[in-house]
Amino acid sequence: QVQFVESGGGLVQPGGSLKLSCVASGSIFSIYAMGWFRQAPGKQRELVASITSGGSINYADFVKGRFTISRDNAKNTVYLQMNSLNAEDTAVYYCNIQRSLFAAGLGSWGQGTQVTVSA
């Protein structure tokens, strides 16, 4: 069973930046796409960005031009660089493996990392 440990969240002012990291256990990391998801209070979890093992990328429209996803297969790690943050980005951010760029998460969800954007 793949497990995920997300980190890098925190409190940031509007317009600020954060970089999230997610380390996945298990040897299957390099096979699957990896996605960042987020869940705001009272809302459903939504896909933010995905990256395949070969480097193909998809972004949700609401983060295009502001967020950058990357991965290091040797470290079983996926990153999310978040710039120009606004209050609507406040959420708990999770990572997970996916069958494809637009798919739901396949594994069990980790604890996530809280991102709060506030003045």
C-alpha positions in Angstrom: 0.0 0.0 0.0 1.4 3.4 -1.0 1.5 6.0 1.7 2.0 9.7 1.3 3.6 12.4 3.5 2.8 15.9 2.5 4.6 19.0 3.8 5.4 22.6 3.2 2.0 24.2 4.0 1.6 27.2 6.2 0.2 30.7 6.5 1.0 33.1 3.7 -0.2 36.5 2.7 -2.1 37.1 -0.5 0.3 37.2 -3.4 2.8 35.0 -1.6 4.4 31.7 -2.4 4.7 28.2 -0.9 6.3 25.0 -2.1 4.7 21.8 -1.2 6.4 18.4 -1.1 5.0 14.9 -1.1 7.0 11.8 -0.4 5.5 8.5 -1.4 6.5 5.1 0.0 6.7 2.0 -2.2 8.3 1.1 -5.5 5.4 1.9 -7.7 5.9 5.7 -7.6 7.7 5.8 -10.9 5.0 4.0 -12.7 2.0 6.1 -11.9 0.9 9.7 -12.5 1.0 11.8 -9.4 -1.5 14.5 -8.6 -2.0 17.2 -6.1 -5.6 17.6 -4.8 -7.1 20.1 -2.4 -10.1 20.3 -0.1 -11.4 23.5 1.3 -13.9 23.6 4.2 -17.3 22.5 3.1 -16.2 21.7 -0.4 -15.4 18.5 -2.2 -11.8 17.5 -2.9 -10.6 18.7 -6.3 -7.7 18.0 -8.6 -5.2 20.8 -8.7 -2.4 19.4 -10.9 -1.0 16.1 -12.2 2.2 14.9 -13.7 2.9 11.5 -15.4 6.1 9.5 -14.9 7.1 10.8 -18.4 6.6 14.4 -17.5 3.2 15.2 -19.1 1.3 17.8 -17.0 -2.2 18.9 -16.4 -3.4 21.9 -14.4 -6.8 22.9 -13.2 -7.9 26.2 -14.8 -7.9 28.0 -11.5 -4.1 27.5 -11.0 -2.8 27.8 -14.5 0.0 30.2 -14.7 0.4 30.3 -10.9 1.3 26.7 -9.8 4.0 24.4 -11.1 4.1 20.7 -10.5 7.3 18.6 -10.7 8.5 15.2 -9.6 11.7 13.5 -8.8 11.3 9.8 -9.4 14.6 8.9 -7.7 13.3 10.5 -4.5 9.7 9.3 -4.8 8.7 12.9 -4.4 6.3 15.3 -6.1 6.4 19.0 -5.6 3.9 21.9 -6.1 5.3 25.4 -6.4 2.5 27.8 -5.7 2.8 31.5 -6.6 0.4 34.4 -6.5 -1.7 32.8 -3.8 -5.1 34.1 -3.0 -7.7 33.4 -0.3 -9.5 30.9 -2.6 -6.4 28.7 -2.5 -6.9 28.1 1.2 -7.4 24.3 1.7 -5.7 21.1 2.8 -3.5 19.9 0.0 -3.0 16.2 -0.6 -1.1 14.1 -3.1 -2.0 10.7 -4.6 -1.2 8.4 -7.4 -3.4 8.4 -10.5 -3.9 6.1 -13.5 -3.9 9.2 -15.7 -3.6 12.9 -15.6 -7.3 13.5 -15.0 -8.1 10.5 -12.8 -9.1 10.4 -9.2 -6.6 9.4 -6.5 -6.0 5.7 -6.2 -4.3 5.3 -2.9 -5.3 6.0 0.7 -5.2 9.7 1.5 -2.5 11.0 3.8 -2.8 13.7 6.4 -2.4 16.5 3.9 -0.8 19.9 4.5 -2.8 23.0 5.4 -2.4 26.1 3.2 -3.9 29.2 4.6 -3.8 32.5 2.6 -4.7 35.4 4.7 -3.6 39.0 5.4 
